[in-house]
Amino acid sequence: MSSPSASRAESFKLSQLFNDTRYRSYTFQFIALLLLIMLFAYLGSNLAQNLRDAGLNISYQFLGEPAGYDINQRLIEYDSQSTHMRASVVGVLNTLLVAILGCILATVIGVVVGVLRLSQNWLIRKIMAVYVEIFRNVPVLIWILIILSVFTAILPQPRDFRGENPDASMLWDAFAFTGRGFYFPKPIFEVGSGIVITTFIASIIGIFVYRAYARKQLYEAGRLLPIFWPSVGLFFVPVIVMFFIMGQPIVMEYPSLQGFNFQGGIFARNSFISLWFALSIYTAAFIAENVRAGILAVSKGQTEAAASLGLRPGRIMNLVVLPQALRIIIPPLISQYLNLTKNSSLAIAVGYMDVTGTLGGITLNQTGRAIESVLLLMLFYLAISLAISAVMNVYNNAVKLKER
Amino acid sequence: MSKSELAFVRHEILPEQAPPVTEAGIVKWLRDNLFPGPVNTVLTLVAIYFLFKLLSGAMPWFWNGVWTASSLSECREILDGATGGCFSVLTERWNQLLFGFKYPSEAYWRPTLAFALLLVSIAPVLFSKLPRKLLILTLLYPFIAFWLIWGGTILTPLMILLGFAAGYVAFHRTEAKGFGTAALFGVAVTVLVWWLGSYISAAAPNVVALTPVPSRDMGGFMLNMILGTVCVSLSLPFGILLALGRQSDMPIIKWICVIFIEFIRGVPLITLLFVANVVLAYFLPPGTSFDLILRVIIMITMFASAYIAEVVRGGLAALPRGQYEAANSLGLDYAQSMRLIILPQALKISIPGIVNVAVGLFKDTTLVSVISMFDLVGMIRGPILASTEWNGIYWELWGFAVVLFFIVCYSISQYSQWLERQLQRDHR
């Protein structure tokens, strides 16, 4: 067997590079790599030529220059004298804010709708199906614009709250929903509030510790400790006691009407509210379908088997159905979160200043640094989605069926 | 013991009675489906109340709708304070909504005809029971549609078609020498014919010519349809190639595909549209400028092919290993085994996923309004809402957009579900 291969190796022909399976894959990869390098070289030389012609260069110095524009909704200190870098950071925080709040609201609505789609009630089932189909089959951009127009057109203007007998009134004197945006009470943290918050966090950790202890007792000593009421007690009692011991350090600042507008409190512009709401109900329609599919995927035999073991309905749900359904629901759920985050870039259509609006919008237009801005923008979204896929991989490995 | 001692003996069978009224018919249905328990009763009543409020608000709005006014103020005069929709914005701006505001009005029949032909030529692809000969129309359709929508001489699409045909013939003749050689030869012949053809069509610009319409004049729902169909059909072959590349044993090719797919899937479409709008021009040879719609088509196609690649990869991974091994054991080479054994099965599995990507992509074509192209959403936000006649009208226009997109996307997704059922039957 050795002599033919040896003789073939001696008489190596060029056609073997294409026809011999031993070398062919190297040839193809070499050609692919060569083509790729040539493509990049071609694009790069075009870029260099174009930049030279336009008298430009690639530089990130513009990030340190004053931005010169204002951002009306921000989580950190910012004014028009701040740098483009800081404007981008404000945008990033705004993106993260709307993405996180959107994911929470979308999950809540999506789970409720998904469960209701399986309800006994025919009318509810049909209404939920109509909701899901309508929202899934119309572009999210249209929903964002519709909800913005609805909020602006239907909700009262701040001036309607004025006078002895106003057209509109605040909810519990604390919340005002206007066509310009929503006003909420704002907590003011005074001296000593840090201790109250620390107590709160500590009691939440305490709840988890207690539950772990109770589980350990159940498995090792066979004693069934109460879970629900001790958890509720741990949640509320220490923080309330500490709140009064420290002399009520957290107070609410309520929005109040002064002149033609509201002052104080937290002001959420209607661009933010409509974007948040539209993204949530759009994504919720997809999440509802995932939830429904996940619950349906757990076979009825599982529920019946658990019931025949004598488990109560609550425990059947917690111990048998949910663990199996969640394994199916969570991966698509996380990719819906990713979609929501990417769709939040549509903020630019309603004027909410997320990172696409600051870095990819005004900064890009003012400085003309298109390549640099778009590249940074892409890297930001790429980083987020890679982080989310990393989380998903960890989860998938954790819940993977462990086979022998 | 005589019979008379018994108190009562029935001699004849009783007639059948109807079931209790609560256990049959509509009452049973109502009890089971609307009022099975206290919680559900409350839910039903609340739902009925909201439906009633919604309908009682919306019905007069439809009934009193004004279809003939020429501006919002005139429409409000006609309504005279009553609730009613100003649907006249739809009738008055109908052509703008569908074709944009620059497309020559005497040529509206061309995109309309192209749309009708689209329905006819896509039917044999969707429904396998239709006569297979219609597929010829499907193959010719891209060239007819290009000629109809963009206009110009018919020689341009004809030469492109001729190039493809010549390439196919060349490929077919040399196929015995191996797939790679034949493909290379076919591509060479195609390019040669295109190169020659470009001179011919440039020399005779008036042979069977329609008025040429530049790309920047496309708009309205037509633009959404163009972008959707072109990008979906272009992204299918690229997506399949990327998926095969990602499954490949060759590390360099695999990594090129992985990086491309993950990069595209990781960024929002809007950033890619920014690239098309402001960045792409820097990477082209100085002096070349090709129009925005083409640049957008390139970027959306890249976007869609990355997603389709992932769907096809799922299909490839779902095939049992035995299929790959069987193909190898028959002595088929890579191209043959993919073409004859693997891809037909893998694509069949991934059809529902591909349709989902297509629906998502069609919805995403509205994003081009952000880079100031006038698709349906761009038309509504721009020229129509900004005009003095119709400033301040929302429900009618957005409702129209919702209805248009819903009809298209819902029918595509219903088709996909139908097809899934059909395919399931095959597997049984």
Chai-1 contact restraints between the chains, C-beta under 6 A:
chainA,res_idxA,chainB,res_idxB,connection_type,confidence,min_distance_angstrom,max_distance_angstrom,comment,restraint_id
A,S25,B,M250,contact,1.0,0.0,6.0,A-B,restraint_1
A,Q29,B,M250,contact,1.0,0.0,6.0,A-B,restraint_2
A,Q29,B,I252,contact,1.0,0.0,6.0,A-B,restraint_3
A,Q29,B,I253,contact,1.0,0.0,6.0,A-B,restraint_4
A,A32,B,I252,contact,1.0,0.0,6.0,A-B,restraint_5
A,A32,B,I253,contact,1.0,0.0,6.0,A-B,restraint_6
A,L33,B,I252,contact,1.0,0.0,6.0,A-B,restraint_7
A,L43,B,F283,contact,1.0,0.0,6.0,A-B,restraint_8
A,N46,B,F283,contact,1.0,0.0,6.0,A-B,restraint_9
A,N46,B,L284,contact,1.0,0.0,6.0,A-B,restraint_10
A,N46,B,P285,contact,1.0,0.0,6.0,A-B,restraint_11
A,L47,B,Y282,contact,1.0,0.0,6.0,A-B,restraint_12
A,L47,B,F283,contact,1.0,0.0,6.0,A-B,restraint_13
A,Q49,B,P286,contact,1.0,0.0,6.0,A-B,restraint_14
A,N50,B,Y282,contact,1.0,0.0,6.0,A-B,restraint_15
A,N50,B,P286,contact,1.0,0.0,6.0,A-B,restraint_16
A,D53,B,P286,contact,1.0,0.0,6.0,A-B,restraint_17
A,Q120,B,P36,contact,1.0,0.0,6.0,A-B,restraint_18
A,N121,B,N40,contact,1.0,0.0,6.0,A-B,restraint_19
A,N121,B,L43,contact,1.0,0.0,6.0,A-B,restraint_20
A,W122,B,N33,contact,1.0,0.0,6.0,A-B,restraint_21
A,L123,B,L34,contact,1.0,0.0,6.0,A-B,restraint_22
A,L123,B,T44,contact,1.0,0.0,6.0,A-B,restraint_23
A,L123,B,A47,contact,1.0,0.0,6.0,A-B,restraint_24
A,I124,B,L43,contact,1.0,0.0,6.0,A-B,restraint_25
A,I124,B,A47,contact,1.0,0.0,6.0,A-B,restraint_26
A,N137,B,F406,contact,1.0,0.0,6.0,A-B,restraint_27
A,N137,B,C409,contact,1.0,0.0,6.0,A-B,restraint_28
A,N137,B,Y410,contact,1.0,0.0,6.0,A-B,restraint_29
A,V138,B,V402,contact,1.0,0.0,6.0,A-B,restraint_30
A,V138,B,F405,contact,1.0,0.0,6.0,A-B,restraint_31
A,V138,B,F406,contact,1.0,0.0,6.0,A-B,restraint_32
A,P139,B,K363,contact,1.0,0.0,6.0,A-B,restraint_33
A,P139,B,T366,contact,1.0,0.0,6.0,A-B,restraint_34
A,L141,B,T366,contact,1.0,0.0,6.0,A-B,restraint_35
A,I142,B,A401,contact,1.0,0.0,6.0,A-B,restraint_36
A,I146,B,W398,contact,1.0,0.0,6.0,A-B,restraint_37
A,S149,B,Y394,contact,1.0,0.0,6.0,A-B,restraint_38
A,K342,B,P268,contact,1.0,0.0,6.0,A-B,restraint_39
A,S345,B,P268,contact,1.0,0.0,6.0,A-B,restraint_40
A,S345,B,I270,contact,1.0,0.0,6.0,A-B,restraint_41
A,I348,B,V370,contact,1.0,0.0,6.0,A-B,restraint_42
A,A349,B,V370,contact,1.0,0.0,6.0,A-B,restraint_43
A,G360,B,F274,contact,1.0,0.0,6.0,A-B,restraint_44
A,A370,B,V278,contact,1.0,0.0,6.0,A-B,restraint_45
A,A370,B,V279,contact,1.0,0.0,6.0,A-B,restraint_46
A,I371,B,V279,contact,1.0,0.0,6.0,A-B,restraint_47
A,V374,B,F274,contact,1.0,0.0,6.0,A-B,restraint_48
A,V374,B,V275,contact,1.0,0.0,6.0,A-B,restraint_49
A,V374,B,V279,contact,1.0,0.0,6.0,A-B,restraint_50
A,L377,B,T271,contact,1.0,0.0,6.0,A-B,restraint_51
A,M378,B,V267,contact,1.0,0.0,6.0,A-B,restraint_52
A,M378,B,T271,contact,1.0,0.0,6.0,A-B,restraint_53
A,Y381,B,V267,contact,1.0,0.0,6.0,A-B,restraint_54
A,Y381,B,P268,contact,1.0,0.0,6.0,A-B,restraint_55
A,L382,B,G266,contact,1.0,0.0,6.0,A-B,restraint_56
A,L382,B,V267,contact,1.0,0.0,6.0,A-B,restraint_57
A,S385,B,G266,contact,1.0,0.0,6.0,A-B,restraint_58
